[in-house]
């Protein structure tokens, strides 16, 4: 083979090798080193902080809490009813000026709207107006009316519509023993009033100012109020004949025009003590005729009546020395009573409050506190909160409000005595006394 052929063959082989290399599969690329930690998933990147929870909106609730009452603003009980009206309006203004009643469910204070109607001292009208408050005005809660007959008639309405009712104007125990779970009363019952009087009589006997047994003449209004009044004394006389002898036990109709026949029986009874259950108008007329008849007893009492300004103004000195058992007095010296008396006078042109005003005010306060304790406007829950009330300090005698299973308070009474110079002394119990009892009454 010559040199030219060898050169040509070499070139040819080189070209073939180069073509074969070009067609070969290339080697794979080497993967980079794995990272020291796994990268975050691209489908759900981690957040820098947890998202805020969606706030649950607080319900706003009503713009006002509607509370209603029917009171005797005209008719035979108008004077007493006016005290309740003034005290209800006064406490509602106080709370509304502070924003209203705190209701936890709505996380705010809600103002009170107060609706008061005049029941004209009529039982049928009183029931009708409480029905109207429930069905037309759609009240959330009731405040009480005044006088046994009116309250006893209209408390069927709270039961019927299951609306809580708090009042300080009905004391007769039978109001609260009918299984009505929707009513609450701040007046201890009338039988307890008589028992308090009997206890005080025994203290006087032990002090030598009254005889044993004492001859007691009794007159009671012909109502359930009067029945309880008489029962307390008659039960004590049966239990302690060495202490009490009942020489007269008479009934009379309320709003009487002439008590001369009763006064004649009283004169013939030859009693040591005259103890009557009477409303302010009846007490005023009866005591006037008593005085005109020239009667005199060692002790004279008209039950819860005696220190009322209207009666004292009408009777003058004839009202001196009368003893009363009562639920409150502006002469009480505890801080709550002094504060209330000052506030009431400031709101009512220096008018002095009587027990009607104090018990009206305290009834509303118990209801308002019950609403706050319940933390809701649910009527059943508010009723349960009021039933569990343990409110202290308070205007009531003893300084604490709590209710028996019947819904009635069971606090003690104070006893007062009208004294000359238009003064009043608290004479019982001893720890609340502001003066000493004058027994027997001085003969004129």
C-alpha positions in Angstrom: 0.0 0.0 0.0 1.5 3.3 -1.0 1.7 6.3 1.3 -1.2 8.0 -0.4 -3.6 5.1 0.2 -2.5 4.8 3.8 -3.2 8.5 4.5 -6.6 8.3 2.8 -7.6 5.2 4.9 -6.5 7.0 8.1 -8.7 10.0 7.4 -11.6 7.8 6.6 -11.3 5.9 10.0 -11.0 9.2 11.9 -14.2 10.5 10.3 -16.1 7.3 11.2 -14.9 7.5 14.8 -16.1 11.1 15.1 -19.5 10.3 13.7 -19.9 7.4 16.1 -19.1 9.7 19.1 -21.6 12.3 18.0 -24.4 9.7 18.0 -23.6 8.2 21.5 -26.1 8.9 24.5 -24.7 11.6 26.8 -23.9 10.9 30.5 -26.5 12.2 33.1 -25.8 15.4 35.0 -24.8 14.9 38.6 -27.5 16.1 41.1 -26.5 18.8 43.5 -26.1 18.1 47.2 -29.3 17.7 49.2 -30.2 20.7 51.5 -29.6 20.3 55.3 -33.4 20.7 55.9 -36.5 19.9 53.8 -37.9 22.9 52.0 -41.4 24.1 52.9 -44.2 22.5 50.9 -45.1 24.8 48.0 -48.8 23.9 48.3 -49.3 25.4 51.8 -46.6 27.8 52.9 -46.3 28.3 56.7 -47.8 31.5 58.0 -45.8 33.8 60.2 -48.5 33.8 62.9 -52.0 32.2 63.6 -54.9 34.1 62.0 -57.2 36.0 64.6 -60.4 34.3 65.6 -63.6 35.9 64.2 -65.3 37.8 67.1 -68.8 36.7 67.9 -71.0 39.8 67.9 -72.7 40.6 71.2 -76.5 41.1 70.7 -77.5 44.7 71.2 -80.7 43.9 73.1 -83.6 46.3 73.5 -83.1 50.1 73.7 -84.9 50.1 77.1 -86.3 47.9 79.9 -90.0 48.5 80.3 -91.3 48.3 83.8 -94.9 49.0 84.8 -97.2 49.5 87.8 -100.8 50.5 88.6 -101.2 52.7 91.6 -104.1 54.4 93.4 -103.4 58.0 92.4 -107.1 59.0 92.9 -109.8 57.6 95.2 -109.5 56.5 98.8 -105.8 55.4 98.7 -104.5 58.3 96.6 -102.3 59.8 99.3 -100.5 56.5 99.9 -100.3 55.8 96.1 -98.6 59.1 95.5 -95.7 58.1 97.8 -95.0 55.0 95.7 -95.2 56.9 92.5 -92.7 59.5 93.7 -90.3 56.8 94.9 -90.5 54.8 91.7 -89.8 57.8 89.6 -87.0 58.9 91.9 -85.1 55.6 91.7 -85.6 55.2 88.0 -84.1 58.7 87.5 -81.2 57.7 89.7 -80.4 54.6 87.7 -81.0 56.2 84.3 -78.8 59.1 85.1 -76.1 56.5 85.7 -76.8 54.8 82.3 -79.5 52.3 83.4 -79.4 48.7 84.5 -76.3 46.6 83.6 -77.3 43.5 81.7 -74.4 41.2 81.2 -76.0 39.4 78.2 -75.8 42.6 76.2 -72.6 43.8 77.8 -74.0 47.3 78.5 -76.4 49.4 80.6 -79.9 49.7 79.4 -82.2 52.6 80.5 -85.5 52.0 82.2 -88.9 53.1 80.8 -91.4 53.4 83.6 -95.1 53.2 82.9 -97.5 54.0 85.8 -101.3 54.0 85.5 -104.0 55.2 88.0 -106.2 52.4 89.2 -108.4 54.9 91.0 -108.3 52.7 94.2 -110.6 50.2 92.4 -109.8 46.5 92.3 -111.4 45.8 88.9 -109.5 48.7 87.4 -106.3 47.6 89.0 -106.5 44.1 87.4 -107.4 45.6 84.0 -104.4 47.9 84.1 -102.0 45.2 84.9 -103.4 43.2 82.1 -102.9 46.2 79.8 -99.3 46.5 80.9 -98.7 42.8 80.1 -100.5 42.6 76.8 -100.4 46.0 75.2 -97.4 47.7 76.7 -95.4 44.4 76.7 -93.6 45.2 80.0 -90.6 43.2 81.0 -91.3 43.4 84.7 -93.9 44.7 87.2 -93.6 46.9 90.3 -96.3 46.5 92.9 -99.4 48.5 93.7 -100.7 49.5 97.1 -103.3 48.3 99.6 -104.3 44.7 100.4 -107.5 44.6 98.4 -105.9 46.0 95.2 -102.7 43.9 95.4 -104.7 40.7 96.3 -106.8 41.3 93.1 -104.1 42.1 90.6 -101.3 39.6 91.5 -103.1 37.0 89.4 -101.7 38.9 86.4 -98.0 38.2 87.1 -98.9 34.6 87.5 -100.9 34.4 84.3 -98.3 36.0 82.1 -95.3 34.8 84.1 -93.8 38.3 84.6 -91.8 39.0 87.8 -93.5 41.4 90.3 -91.8 43.1 93.2 -93.9 45.3 95.6 -93.9 46.9 99.0 -97.6 47.6 99.3 -99.4 44.3 100.2 -98.7 42.7 103.6 -101.5 40.2 104.0 -100.0 36.7 104.1 -102.8 35.2 102.1 -101.5 37.1 99.0 -98.4 34.9 99.1 -99.8 31.5 100.1 -101.6 30.8 96.8 -98.7 29.1 95.1 -97.9 32.2 93.0 -94.2 32.0 92.1 -94.0 35.3 90.3 -94.6 37.8 93.1 -92.3 39.1 95.9 -93.3 41.4 98.8 -91.2 43.5 101.1 -93.8 43.8 103.9 -93.9 41.3 106.7 -97.4 39.9 107.2 -100.1 41.4 109.4 -100.3 38.5 111.8 -96.7 39.2 112.7 -97.6 42.9 113.3 -100.1 41.7 116.0 -97.5 39.4 117.5 -95.0 42.2 117.7 -97.6 44.3 119.5 -98.3 41.5 121.9 -94.6 41.1 122.6 -94.4 44.8 123.4 -97.4 44.6 125.7 -95.7 41.8 127.7 -92.6 44.0 128.1 -94.8 46.7 129.5 -96.4 44.2 131.9 -93.1 43.1 133.1 -92.1 46.7 133.6 -95.2 47.2 135.7 -96.8 49.8 133.4 -99.7 47.6 132.3 -101.7 45.0 134.4 -101.7 41.2 134.1 -103.9 40.2 132.5 -104.5 43.2 130.3 -108.1 43.8 129.2 -107.8 44.4 125.4 -110.5 45.8 123.1 -110.0 45.0 119.5 -111.5 46.3 116.2 -110.4 45.1 112.8 -111.4 46.1 109.3 -113.5 43.5 107.5 -110.9 42.3 105.1 -108.2 39.6 105.0 -105.9 42.2 106.5 -108.2 42.5 109.5 -108.6 38.7 109.8 -104.8 38.3 110.1 -104.6 41.2 112.5 -107.2 39.7 114.8 -105.7 36.2 114.6 -102.4 37.2 115.9 -103.9 38.7 119.1 -106.5 36.0 119.6 -103.9 33.3 119.3 -101.7 35.0 121.9 -104.6 35.4 124.3 -105.5 31.7 124.0 -101.8 30.8 124.6 -101.3 33.2 127.5 -104.6 33.8 129.3 -102.6 35.1 132.3 -101.4 38.0 130.0 -104.4 38.8 127.8 -108.2 39.0 128.2 -110.1 40.0 125.0 -113.1 42.1 126.1 -114.1 43.3 122.7 -113.6 41.8 119.2 -115.4 43.8 116.5 -115.2 44.2 112.8 -115.9 47.4 110.7 -116.2 48.2 107.1 -113.4 50.3 105.5 -114.0 53.9 104.4 -116.6 54.3 107.1 -118.6 57.5 107.6 -119.5 57.1 111.2 -117.9 54.9 113.9 -120.1 56.1 116.8 -121.7 52.6 117.3 -118.2 51.0 117.5 -117.1 53.8 119.9 -120.1 53.1 122.1 -119.2 49.4 122.3 -115.6 50.3 123.1 -116.8 52.6 126.0 -118.9 49.7 127.4 -116.0 47.2 127.2 -114.0 48.8 130.0 -110.7 47.8 128.5 -107.1 48.8 129.4 -105.9 48.8 125.8 -107.6 49.7 122.5 -106.0 48.0 119.5 -107.5 48.6 116.0 -106.5 47.8 112.5 -107.4 50.7 110.3 -106.4 52.7 107.2 -105.4 56.3 107.5 -108.8 57.7 106.7 -110.6 55.3 109.0 -108.0 55.9 111.8 -108.4 59.6 111.5 -112.2 59.5 111.8 -112.3 56.8 114.5 -109.8 58.7 116.7 -111.6 61.9 116.3 -114.9 60.3 117.5 -112.9 58.5 120.2 -111.6 61.8 121.5 -115.0 63.5 121.2 -116.5 60.7 123.3 -114.0 61.4 126.1 -112.5 57.9 126.0 -109.1 57.1 127.6 -107.1 53.9 127.6 -103.6 53.1 128.9 -102.5 52.3 125.3 -104.1 53.2 122.0 -103.0 51.7 118.7 -104.3 51.7 115.1 -102.0 48.9 113.9 -99.6 50.3 111.3 -101.2 53.8 111.4 -100.4 56.7 113.7 -97.5 58.9 112.6 -98.8 59.8 109.2 -98.6 63.6 108.6 -102.1 63.9 107.2 -103.6 62.2 110.2 -101.5 64.2 112.7 -102.4 67.5 110.9 -106.1 66.6 111.0 -106.1 65.4 114.7 -103.6 67.7 116.3 -103.0 66.8 120.0 -105.6 64.0 119.7 -103.0 62.0 117.9 -100.5 62.2 120.7 -99.3 59.0 122.4 -100.8 56.7 119.7 -98.6 53.6 119.2 -98.0 52.0 115.8 -96.2 48.9 114.5 -94.6 49.6 111.2 -92.2 48.6 108.4 -90.0 51.7 108.3 -89.7 55.2 109.8 -87.9 58.4 108.7 -86.7 58.5 112.3 -84.6 55.4 111.8 -80.9 56.3 112.2 -79.2 53.7 110.1 -77.1 55.0 107.2 -79.4 53.7 104.5 -82.5 55.3 106.0 -80.7 58.7 106.5 -79.5 58.7 103.0 -82.9 57.8 101.5 -84.7 60.4 103.6 -82.3 63.1 102.5 -82.6 62.1 98.8 -86.4 61.9 99.0 -86.7 65.4 100.5 -84.3 66.9 97.9 -86.4 65.4 95.1 -89.8 66.3 96.6 -89.6 69.9 97.9 -88.6 68.9 101.4 -91.5 66.6 101.9 -90.7 64.0 104.6 -91.1 60.4 103.3 -93.4 57.9 105.1 -93.0 54.1 105.0 -94.9 53.9 101.7 -92.1 55.8 99.9 -89.3 53.8 101.5 -90.8 50.4 100.6 -91.6 51.5 97.1 -88.0 52.6 96.6 -86.6 49.5 98.0 -89.0 47.3 96.0 -87.6 48.8 92.8 -84.1 48.5 94.0 -84.6 44.7 94.7 -86.0 44.3 91.1 -83.1 46.2 89.5 -80.5 44.3 91.5 -82.3 41.1 90.5 -82.0 41.9 86.8 -78.3 42.7 87.2 -77.8 39.4 89.1 -79.6 37.4 86.4 -77.5 39.1 83.7 -80.4 38.8 81.3 -83.9 40.0 80.7 -85.2 36.4 80.6 -88.2 36.5 82.9 -87.7 33.1 84.5 -84.1 33.8 85.2 -84.8 37.2 86.7 -87.6 35.7 88.9 -85.1 33.1 90.1 -82.5 35.8 90.9 -85.1 37.9 92.9 -86.1 34.8 94.8 -82.5 34.3 95.8 -82.0 37.9 96.9 -79.8 38.6 99.9 -79.5 42.4 99.7 -77.7 44.2 102.5 -77.6 47.0 103.6 -81.3 47.8 103.0 -84.0 50.2 104.1 -86.1 47.4 105.6 -86.0 46.9 109.4 -83.1 44.6 110.1 -81.2 45.9 107.1 -81.5 42.9 104.8 -83.9 41.7 102.2 -84.4 38.0 101.6 -87.6 36.1 100.8 -89.3 33.1 102.2 -90.4 30.3 99.8 -93.7 32.1 99.5 -92.1 35.2 98.1 -92.8 37.3 101.3 -90.2 38.9 103.5 -90.2 37.9 107.2 -88.5 40.9 108.8 -89.2 42.4 112.2 -91.4 45.4 112.8 -90.5 48.6 114.6 -92.9 50.3 117.0 -93.4 54.1 117.2 -95.2 56.4 119.5 -96.6 59.8 118.6 -95.4 62.3 121.2 -96.3 65.9 121.9 -94.8 68.6 119.7 -95.5 66.6 116.5 -92.6 64.3 117.4 -92.3 60.5 116.9 -90.2 58.2 118.9 -89.1 54.6 117.9 -89.9 52.6 121.1 -89.2 49.0 120.0 -87.0 47.1 119.4 -84.6 48.4 122.0 -81.6 48.4 119.6 -83.4 50.8 117.2 -85.2 52.9 119.9 -84.9 56.7 119.7 -87.0 57.3 122.8 -88.9 55.7 125.7 -92.5 54.7 125.5 -95.0 56.8 127.6 -97.2 54.2 129.2 -99.9 54.6 130.4 -101.1 57.5 128.3 -101.5 60.6 130.5 -105.1 61.5 131.1 -106.2 64.8 129.8 
